[in-house]
Amino acid sequence: QIQLVESGGGLVQTGDSLRLSCAASGGTFSSYAMAWFRQAPGKEREFVAAISWSGGSTYYADSVKGRFIISRESAKNTMYLQMNGLKPEDTAVYYCATAWGDYWGQGTQVTVSL
């Protein structure tokens, strides 16, 4: 069983950058494909980005492609989401999870003001 804890959220302005981290413990982090999801107020949770267990393959939602970068550092049992060019529509609670949704973090709030 793996535990996931997100950090790095906050309040930023349009165009700013933010880096989220997801620290894993209690399991073999390096064996899991991982993903970021987000949920905006009044909306369903949506996929943001995913990364293979090796880090060699990445996938992005069209809405963040070219602005967000997902990465992982297995030696630190940590996954990252570098978010650049933030927009108000990126405002949401961001969750890290194993790619198949077996395990989830508690979420971190990202708010982008005009």
N, C-alpha and C positions, 0 to 999 in steps of 0.2 A: 504494500500500500504506500502511496506517495502523497505527501502533503505539499501544497503549493501556496505561496504567499506573495502577493503582488505589492509593489511599492512604486513610488515615483509620480503618482498622479498629482494634480493640482489645478490652480486657476491660472490660465495664460491668456494672452491676447491673440487675435487673428494674425497668422503669419509666424508665430513663435514655434519653437521646438520643445519637445519634451521626450524623455526616455523613461519608459517603464521597465521594471525588472520583475522577474518571477523567480523566486528562490524555491528550489525543491529539496525535500528531505524525506527520509524514510523509505526510499525505493531506489531503483536503478534508473536514474534520470536519463542516462545516456542511451537506454534501450527504447525510450518512448519518442515517437513523433509528437510534437507539441504545437499548440495553437493559441492564438489570441481571439477572443470574441468581445463584443461590446453590446450594451443595451442602453438605448436612449429612453428618456421618460416617455411612457405611453406607447413604446414600440417593442417589438419582439427582439430577442437576442439575435445578433447576426455575426457571421464569420468575418474576421478581419484579415488574419494571416496565419500561415502554418509553416512549419519547418520539419524536415525529415529528421530521423534519429541521428543521422550523421552530420546534419547541417548542410549537406550538399544540395538539397532541393528546397526551394521556398515557393510559396503560393500566396497570392494576395487577392483580396476583393477588388473589384474594379474601382471602387470609390476611394481606395487608398493607394492604389498602384502608382509608383513614381514619387510618392511622398513618404511612405512608411517603409521601414526596413526591419525585418525580423532576423534575429541571430541567436546563437546559443553558445555558451561556454561550458562545456561538460566538466572541465576541471573544477569549476566553481558551482556546478549544479544549478546554473542560472540561465534563464532565457531573457531576451531583451526585445523591446519594441521601440525603435527610434522613430519618433513622429515629427516630421518636418512640415512646414507650411500648413499649420493647423487652421482649421476652419470652424465656425460655430457649429456646423452640422457634425463635427467630430465629438461634440459633447456627449458623454455617456459614461457609464460604469464599465470599465475594461476588466475582463476576466482572462486569466490564463488557465489552460486546461490541457490535459493530454488530448491528442488529436481526435481520438475516438470518443471523447467525452466521459471517460471513466472517472476522472478526478478533476476537481475544480478548485480554484482559489476563491477567496472571499470578495475579490473585486477591489478596484481602486478608481476613484472618481477623477475624471478629466473634464474640466469645464473651459471652454474657449469663448472669450467675450469678443464683442465687436471692436 
